[in-house]
Amino acid sequence: MSMDPNTVFCSSVDVTLHRSRSDDLLALLSEEECARGIKLVSPLHRELWLLGRGLLKEALAGILFVPPRQIQLVISPSGKPRLEGASRLEFNLSHSGDRLFLAWSLSLPMGADLERIDPGFNWRSVAHEALKPGEIQALESLGDEARKVEAFYRIWCAKEAALKVAGGGIPEIGACLPIRLIDENKQELLSGIWAKAADVGSRHAASVAAPGADWSLIQTEWGNI
């Protein structure tokens, strides 16, 4: 896949669809990665993490045109996986439930966030920490509760993606600039950091953020990476 330096690519995958390939995917993991996954208490979370790490390595191998077994990952001080050795490839990973979301670029640092939408989530319980007054008013104006919940998740994902670029976390989410709820274009979330929503289906919300306003976002099927 040819990559323009000002283009960010993204893709998502349902990890459970690859259970039949578990032996092949787990064979790509290092001993350290296997040990990390096995420590997870929930059997389902353990399975999803291990399969997801194998799928990540396959995807990165496809992007770099190398065999998957050559992909070696290390954990950065911030806790993010990154490629071992010198590489211009930037990527960021997010997972929620059974879905994995990956964004990558030739040179742009970026953040990606994915959240599974819980229709019964009480978004008002965190609204005053995560949202600006105008955003709360806009959500309340949407009508039925299902639309409000969905819109909240999309706002949350955009802000989380931007904070990943800036190196922040949940406590700083209130520092983000207000978001326009209905806007297909990129929006500036932090000074110099712009975010754009990705389409990952009706059950999830996702967003990608990167520095500057000139980059473009291209979504691709996982199998085409």
C-alpha positions in Angstrom: 0.0 0.0 0.0 1.5 3.3 -1.1 1.3 6.0 1.5 1.3 9.8 1.2 3.0 11.5 4.3 -0.1 13.6 4.8 -2.5 10.7 4.7 -3.7 8.7 7.7 -5.2 5.3 7.1 -7.5 3.4 9.4 -9.3 0.1 9.6 -11.2 -2.0 12.0 -11.9 -5.7 12.5 -14.1 -8.0 14.6 -11.6 -10.1 16.4 -14.0 -13.0 17.0 -14.2 -13.7 13.3 -10.6 -14.9 13.4 -11.0 -17.5 16.2 -10.5 -20.3 13.7 -7.0 -18.9 13.0 -6.0 -18.7 16.6 -3.0 -21.1 16.3 -1.5 -19.1 13.4 -2.1 -15.7 15.1 -0.7 -16.8 18.5 2.4 -18.2 16.8 3.3 -14.6 15.9 3.4 -13.5 19.5 6.6 -13.3 21.5 6.9 -15.0 24.9 6.5 -11.7 26.6 3.3 -10.9 24.7 1.9 -14.3 25.5 2.7 -13.9 29.2 1.1 -10.4 29.2 -2.1 -11.7 27.6 -2.3 -14.7 29.9 -2.3 -12.4 32.9 -5.7 -11.0 32.0 -8.3 -12.5 34.4 -11.3 -12.7 32.1 -11.0 -15.6 29.6 -12.8 -13.5 27.0 -10.5 -10.5 27.4 -7.5 -12.8 27.4 -8.6 -14.4 24.1 -9.4 -11.0 22.5 -6.1 -9.5 23.5 -4.0 -12.3 22.3 -5.9 -12.7 18.9 -5.9 -8.9 18.6 -2.1 -8.7 19.0 -1.6 -11.3 16.3 -4.0 -9.4 14.0 -2.0 -6.2 14.7 1.2 -7.9 13.7 -0.3 -9.2 10.5 -1.7 -5.8 9.6 1.7 -4.1 10.2 3.4 -6.7 8.1 1.0 -6.0 5.3 1.7 -2.3 5.5 5.5 -2.7 5.5 5.5 -5.6 3.0 7.4 -7.9 5.4 6.6 -11.4 6.8 4.5 -11.1 10.0 7.1 -12.9 12.0 9.5 -10.0 11.4 7.2 -7.6 13.2 8.6 -7.0 16.7 6.8 -4.7 19.0 8.1 -2.9 22.2 6.1 -0.9 24.7 6.8 2.8 24.9 7.1 4.7 28.2 3.5 5.8 27.7 2.3 2.2 27.4 1.7 2.2 23.6 3.1 -0.6 21.4 5.5 0.6 18.7 7.8 -1.0 16.2 11.2 -2.1 17.4 14.1 -0.4 15.7 14.1 2.5 13.3 10.8 2.9 11.3 9.0 5.9 9.9 5.7 4.2 10.3 3.4 5.7 13.0 0.4 3.7 14.3 -2.1 3.8 17.1 -4.4 1.1 18.3 -7.7 1.0 20.2 -10.0 -1.8 21.1 -13.4 -2.1 22.6 -15.2 -5.3 23.2 -14.6 -7.6 20.3 -13.5 -4.9 17.8 -10.0 -3.6 17.0 -9.3 -0.2 15.4 -6.0 0.7 13.9 -4.8 4.0 12.4 -1.4 4.4 10.7 0.6 6.9 8.7 4.0 7.2 7.1 5.2 10.0 9.3 2.3 11.7 11.1 1.9 10.9 14.9 -1.8 10.2 15.5 -4.3 9.0 18.1 -7.1 6.6 17.5 -10.0 5.8 19.8 -12.8 3.2 19.6 -15.7 2.8 21.9 -18.5 0.3 21.9 -21.8 2.2 22.3 -23.7 1.2 25.4 -27.3 2.3 24.8 -28.0 2.4 28.5 -24.9 4.5 29.5 -25.7 7.4 31.8 -23.6 10.0 29.9 -24.8 12.8 32.2 -22.8 11.3 35.0 -19.6 12.3 33.3 -20.9 15.2 31.2 -19.6 18.0 33.4 -16.1 16.6 33.4 -15.9 15.7 29.7 -18.1 18.2 27.9 -18.4 21.9 27.4 -21.7 23.6 28.4 -22.5 24.1 24.7 -21.9 20.4 23.9 -24.2 19.4 26.8 -26.9 21.7 25.4 -26.5 20.3 21.9 -26.8 16.8 23.1 -29.9 17.6 25.1 -31.5 19.1 22.0 -31.2 15.9 19.9 -34.5 14.4 21.0 -34.6 10.7 21.9 -32.1 9.4 24.4 -30.5 6.9 21.9 -29.3 9.8 19.7 -27.9 11.6 22.7 -25.9 8.5 23.9 -24.5 7.9 20.4 -23.5 11.5 20.0 -21.8 11.5 23.4 -19.7 8.5 22.4 -18.6 10.2 19.2 -17.6 13.3 21.1 -15.7 11.2 23.6 -13.8 9.3 20.9 -12.7 12.5 19.2 -11.4 14.0 22.4 -9.7 10.8 23.4 -8.0 10.5 20.0 -6.7 14.1 20.3 -5.4 13.6 23.8 -3.5 10.5 22.7 -1.6 12.8 20.2 -1.0 15.3 22.9 0.0 12.7 25.5 -2.9 13.4 27.8 -5.5 11.3 29.4 -9.0 11.4 30.9 -8.3 14.1 33.5 -7.4 16.6 30.7 -10.4 15.8 28.5 -12.1 19.0 29.6 -9.3 21.0 28.0 -10.5 20.0 24.5 -12.2 22.6 22.3 -16.0 22.3 21.8 -17.1 19.9 19.1 -19.8 20.6 16.5 -22.1 17.5 16.7 -23.0 17.4 13.0 -19.9 17.9 10.9 -18.3 15.5 8.5 -15.1 17.5 8.4 -12.1 17.5 10.7 -12.4 19.6 13.8 -9.7 21.2 15.9 -9.8 19.6 19.4 -6.6 20.9 20.9 -4.3 23.6 19.7 -3.0 22.3 16.4 -4.6 18.9 16.7 -7.5 18.0 14.5 -9.8 15.0 14.7 -12.2 13.2 12.3 -14.7 10.5 12.9 -14.4 7.1 11.3 -17.2 4.9 10.2 -17.1 1.6 12.2 -20.8 0.7 12.1 -23.7 1.5 14.3 -22.5 -0.4 17.4 -19.3 1.6 17.8 -17.9 5.1 17.6 -14.3 5.8 16.5 -12.2 8.8 15.7 -8.7 9.6 14.5 -6.6 12.7 15.4 -3.4 14.1 14.1 -1.4 17.4 14.0 -2.5 20.0 11.5 -5.6 20.4 9.4 -4.1 19.3 6.0 -4.1 15.5 6.5 -6.7 13.3 4.9 -8.2 10.1 6.4 -8.7 7.0 4.3 -10.6 4.0 5.6 -9.8 0.6 4.2 -11.0 -3.0 4.7 -8.9 -5.0 7.1 -8.4 -7.7 4.6 -7.0 -5.2 2.1 -4.2 -3.9 4.4 
